[in-house]
Amino acid sequence: MSLSEVAPINYRARWIVPVAAPVVHDGVISIASGRIVSVESYRGQSYLSDLGDVAILPGLVNAHTHLEFSDLATPIGTAGMSIADWLPEVVCARRQQQLTQDQRTAAILKGIDEVVRTGTALLGEIATKPWPYEAVVAQQSLASDRELRIVAFCEVLGLSPGRQQELLDWAETQIAGGGNDRIAFGISPHAPYSVPPALLESCIDRARSRSIPLAIHLAESLEERRFIESGDGPLRETFESLGLPGLEQYPLAITIDQMIQRVATAPRGLLVHGNYLSADEIQTIASHHQRLSVVYCPRTHAFFDHAPHPVADLMAAGVRVALGTDSRASNPDLDLWNEVRHLLRHRQDLDPRDVVAMATRHGADALGQPTYGRLQPGSDGHLFVLKTAAATEASLWETLLDAQPIQLLGER
Ligand SMILES: [Zn+2]
């Protein structure tokens, strides 16, 4: 081990926000070999790099994206459209683009670069077949000073047995490979309208046997609920127009509440979106607090012009809520701090402290990566730094929206 790997870097800052511990005014954070050694008050320590008027937060956690769309300059479709109208536009856009595998890989690597550049340290990625594991590993090693940790959820979907088996086999192969110290695998049954109950059970079985997390898009739209419960409505019309087989399996004999209970038998379950969860479903999620989390994607939620998100009700019930950008197919960028800003602007019923926890610790815990999302000894050494001259802790939170992120050279 070289001296440079063990010699700690010590930053002094006006504010340190450890997230899982009280805020420190005029603090010093020490980092060695990419890990936090200590967080303490300034009391004349030497060998400091004084950052001055800043607040240091943990590296951000983006709990949900689809990097394959990272080549898009603007979202697909138009703001305010329904999921039932948007899905065929995505299919159509992808058919028109006819991306080669090299172009798909380039899009994913571009997305990784974007999330790293904008301060994300830990990412929940929905990996669709074929996901370029080797290329992602190679990119990470190239950017070794800005390493990203990825939990890659292998996506499984299909209403026909052949497609289901193909994707289950592919997911199994990826998961059996085991990942590496930067990439961990999970499994993602896509959504109730594309994953019949037996396929959901197969995914839950694999999550349990491999001790990996599971992510599912759930309660995203009213159309989804109608298709599951009644088998008709705009989603059925969309799927019929796309010529999808297997639609006779809907309506399902299982409710969304029962699906949540089944997902709770996996070691860890991320319920993505949850835009239209009922009060009873929220209670069910809360009763499985250790295992279940909801991932809220604020700007994607706004893109589809959904009814107000039940985020406040979820948190009041004790549910862990993480944040995600979702993809560039429904969001202009992958900058997680822009999700925080969106909430600070549009959800003033939320406490800014909770919003920061959603962008850090809650995401880390949702993904099963507890060394991320908090500043404490032993935690990951990525920092997210904001320019702020706030004189009091109260004003730090009140002016959070105005605080500009800054890049820290030689951070680790
Ligand atoms: Zn998604």
Residues whose N, C-alpha, C, O or C-beta is under 5 A from the ligand:
A	BS01	ZN	D326
